[in-house]
Amino acid sequence: MILSFDEIIKWFGVTVFEIFMILVSILIYTILLTLKCDTELGGEWMGWWTVHSPLFMCDALLSYFCIIVFIRQYLDGKYKMALFRAVWSFNQILLLFLSKLLLCFKLEGQKHMTHSEILSPLFILLILLLIRACRLH
């Protein structure tokens, strides 16, 4: 079963612009990851922090966009909706950022962590998505 575009927007609580930013950052990340893993050039000058930098920049831009949406909804008098959307969006962004950060630490060898510790923010996010999906129906 493939979700429709409207269902994705409703379930994940993101806008079309946010999806576009995420897809562009994933495209750039994929290109950098390919250069890092498959070429001799990538191993010399590119670290894992450089490879993941498009994803970190996307998180920063998404946070900025969420602040703008929160302010606009607040000024329109939609206080409760603005608060719920801001809390949901920032939780999503924070958990995804934390998982990317822990992955970079693991790949660079800076910290010794197990895979379950690295993926724990994604497990928490999955539980939150399940709760949101049940709340929508």
C-alpha positions, 0 to 999 in steps of 0.5 A: 500500500502506497500512501497518497501525498495528502496522507503523507502530509497529514501523518508526518505533519510536514508541508510540501516545501519541507518535503522538497527541502528534505529531498534536495538534501538527501540528493546532495547527501547521496552524491557526497556519500558516493564520492566518499565511498567509491572514489579515492578522492573522497577518502582524502578530503572528505570526512563523515561530517562533511558528507552529512553536512547537507542533512545538518543544514536541512535540519537548520533550515527546517527549524527556521521554517518551523519558527516562521510558521509558528510565529505566523500561526500565533499572530493569526490567533491560532495559539493551540494549533501553533503550539502543537505544530511547533512541538511536533515539528521540533520533536521530529527535527530534534530526534532526526538530528540526534540520530544523524549526530550519533551516526557521525560520532560512530563513523568517525570513531569518536565515541564507542556506541552500539547500533541500538544506541545510535538508532534509539532516537529513530525508535522514539520517533517511530513510536511518536508517529504511531501515536500520531497515526492512531490519533488521526483515525 
